[in-house]
Amino acid sequence: MPSYLYDLISSRAPAADKVFIEALDGRKVTYGGLHEGSARIAQTLAELGIVAGDRVAVQVEKSPDALLLYLACLRAGAIFLPLNTAYTPAEIEYFLGDAKPRVFVCDPKKKDGLSAVAEKTGVAHVETLGEKEDGTLIEKSRGKTGTFADVERGESDLAAILYTSGTTGRSKGAMLSHGNLASNALTLVDYWRFTADDVLIHALPIYHTHGLFVATNTLLLAGGSMLFLPKLDANEILRLMPRATSMMGVPTFYTRLLQHDGLNREATAHMRLFISGSAPLLAETHVEWRERTGHAILERYGMTETNMNTSNPYDGDRVAGTVGFPLPGLEVRITEPEDEKVLAQGEIGMIEVRGPNVFQGYWQMPEKTKEELRDNGFFITGDLGKIDDRGYVHIVGRNKDLVITGGFNVYPVEVEAEIDALPGVVESAVIGVSHADFGEGVTAVVVPDKKTPVDEKGILAALDGRLAKFKLPKRVLFVDELPRNTMGKVQKAALRETYADLYKG
């Protein structure tokens, strides 16, 4: 019986002896090894009582076996629920209590601390999975046959639940179907020209849609290979580039590599594609990367709820500061969210998307689902943006990050772009902070370049005349680095909390 997504992966698999994963420690997993290894783990899950629709929650370090577990869940009919490795036991308690998994798989080193949490939330089985082919899950799967009668799952059945980062309110579990994941990966294989000849440098985490679904599913459906790094390591990435053809990363990958003396055209000569996402890429990074390597970074736009929505073109202009065009089969529109009025070209409004990639709703949250998923299938992303006269989509910022000062709307990205262009500034984040006179005061938090002196007065003077008066920051603050989540997104909620009392007293 076919499991929709896994059946698609199997149907496009190359020869069984072709290597899919090569880890930094030398371990290699072939396509045949993927099939047999996932079958053994699927048998183990079935013996633990997993049936179609059960959840398997997973908080483990990155390893080839973690990907085998993901594939095993597809085959066993389970819903895969990956959890950020940085989550604390208190946070894990929320996710386990909300998703009600039958099995929780954790790092062997954390089992003692998490077993009580799992017991409290009613999890039937706690298993472990380590980085070195160890843990109880692997021990129980040893000796089992490399075959498994896959549990039938259709296009609309759930394959995964991914929890949003939860910067405001409770984290929401985005329900992704087999069809959501399959359609998006097939589109990316074609749009980004992936083939069986591709070798991807994979240094992303695999508890997030970027590293798990965008990277892994796309390479699986292309029949390609991955060089599997535990995390970002500029030295290792540069060492591996002569063997690779492509890399997917977040902006931090590119800024770190630009700081490395070994980055040049010769080092990147074998590469055909560099992709960036999960957070905005500074235009300066885009320009410097092209100057140093001769490659234009391809920036794209996706979300937990949708995987990929738009992309700069493979052929054609990759425009810095934009996220390109809607992917084939997807629709993107800009609206006034209150009345669903579609705005004219160039106007800023809410980005909404519709297509086979859009999720099925939020787990156990029908009211929240109705708020954000329209009856006509358009998903209200929460991102503000516009579409220019060439059809490129621009992200202006998150709706919740909009600053309303004295009754005027200020889009942070517009102010950030001016500040980032100033000498002595590495990057900036603009936030709204409670202000007695203006409602919110425009506030800039700046990371300075230690080589070039810069101060608050100088930045404000430079901005005067370049921005309308109401857009000018009331204060410019300096920090060594901006707070970011594991995917490189600046955590503006944390900044707003830190500086909440700035204009009081």
C-alpha positions, 0 to 999 in steps of 0.5 A: 500500500502506498504512502503518498510522499514516500511512494513518490520519493521511492519512484524517483530514487536512483540506483540503490548504491548511490550515496544520498548522505555523506556525513562529516564523520565519514558515514555514508547512507545510500538510497538503498540504505535509506529504504532499508533503514527507514523500514527497520525504524518503521517496524519499530514504531509499529511495534510501539503501537503507532498507527495511522495519524499518531504523532511522533515528536522528535527532539534530537541532534542532527544526524542521518538517523534523524532523517531515517526516522522522518522517512520511517514516520511517513512509511508508518503512517505517523505524523512527524513532529520535529522540535527545536533542539534549544527548547527547554523541558518547560517548552517541550511540555507544552508541545507534548501536551498539545500534540499528544504524541504516542512516541517521543524521541529525544537525545539520550543525554536529555532523557532523564530530564524529559522523561518526567515531562513525557509522563506528565503529558501522557506520552506512551513511549520515550525513546532516544536517538543519538548522533552516532547510530546510538539510542534505544530506537536504533537498538530496537531496530537492529536485526529487523528486516529491511522491508516494510509494508507501508501504511496507506496515506493519501495526498490530503493526509497529514505528514507533519506538524511544525510549530511556529516560533511563537514570538507572540502568543502560543506556538501554533502547530501548522498541519502539513499534508503529504500533498503539501510537501510533495507539490512544493518539492516537485516545484523546487526541483524544476524551478531551481534545476536540481538533478541527480548530479547535484551535491548539496551542502547541508548545514541547516538544522532539520527541525525546521522546514528549510533544512527538513523539507526544502533541502531534504525533500528537494534533493530526494526527489531530484535523486541528488546527494547531500554533504551533511554538516552538523551546523554552520562551519565556514571552514568546512563549507569552503573545504567541501565546495569543490565537491558540491554544486549547491548550498541552501543557507540563511543570511548568516551563512553568507555573512560568515563566509564573506568574513573568510579570507578563503572565499573567492571565485576559485573556491566557488568555481564548482558551485552552480547555485547559492540559495538564501532564505528564512530571513531577509538578506541585506542588499549589501551582502548580495552585492559583496557576494557577487563581487567576491565570487561571481555568483548571484545569491538566489533569495526566496520566500517561504513560511512554516505554513506553506514551505516556499512561495516565491523565488528569484529566477534561476535564469534572469535577474536576481534582484537584491532586496526582493524575493522574486516571483510566485512559484509556478502553480502558486498565487500571491496577492497584496490586500487590505486585510480587513476588507480583503480588497486587492491593492494596486501594483506597488501598494503596500499591504498584506501578502496572501498566498494560495496553492497546493503548498498551503497547509491544512490549518493549525492543530487544535486551533479552528478559530485561529485557522479561520482567522488566517486561512480564508474560505477561498484558500488564500493564507494571510501570511502576516507579512507586509509587502508589495509587487513591483512593476516587473512582478517581483515581490518585496517583503516590507516587514511583519504586520506586527512589526509595523510602527504606528507613530503619531497616527502615521505608519512606518515600515521598519525595512524602509528605515533600516535600509537607510541606516544600513547604507551608512558608513560604520553600520553593520546592520540595524533593526527598527522597532516601535516602543511605547511613547506617551506623545506618539503612541510608539516611538521609532527606535533604531537598534544598530550593530556598529562596525568597530573599524569606523566610529559611528554615534547616535548624533551622526546617524540621526544627522545622516538620516535627516532629509532622507526620510520624512520627519515622522519616520526618523528614529527618536533614539538610536541604540547600539548593541554588539549583535541583534538577537536572532532565532536559530534560523537567523531571523531578528527577534524584534519582540525581544528587542521591544521587551528589552527597551519597553521602558525607554521613553518612560520617566 
